[in-house]
Amino acid sequence: MSMVDPWEKAADCERSAQAAIDPHRRAMLQKLRDLWVSLANRWNLMSEAEAAAAVEAINRRHIRLLPASGGAKAA
């Protein structure tokens, strides 16, 4: 299984946060960035199963917090 690069995911969140107009969305992206950075700092100490579980947990949180990737709100 190909694992994601948590540093790259953190960088993606940072870029998205910088581009976000909505302050709530920006804050959520910054929290996700912090989660990815935390995971990246522990990455080499984790087993592959632990890392996969952590990636899945952060991805679930991402989906729950930011369901609309485009940032458009329903009217």
Residue pairs with C-beta under 8 A, 6 or more apart in sequence:
1 48
1 52
3 48
3 51
3 52
3 55
4 55
6 36
6 37
6 39
6 40
6 43
6 55
7 36
7 37
7 40
9 36
9 58
10 33
10 36
10 37
10 40
13 29
13 30
13 32
13 33
13 36
14 29
14 30
14 33
16 29
17 26
17 29
17 30
17 33
20 26
20 29
20 71
21 71
22 71
25 66
25 71
28 65
28 66
29 66
31 65
32 58
32 61
32 62
32 65
32 66
35 58
35 61
36 58
39 51
39 54
39 55
39 58
42 54
43 51
46 54
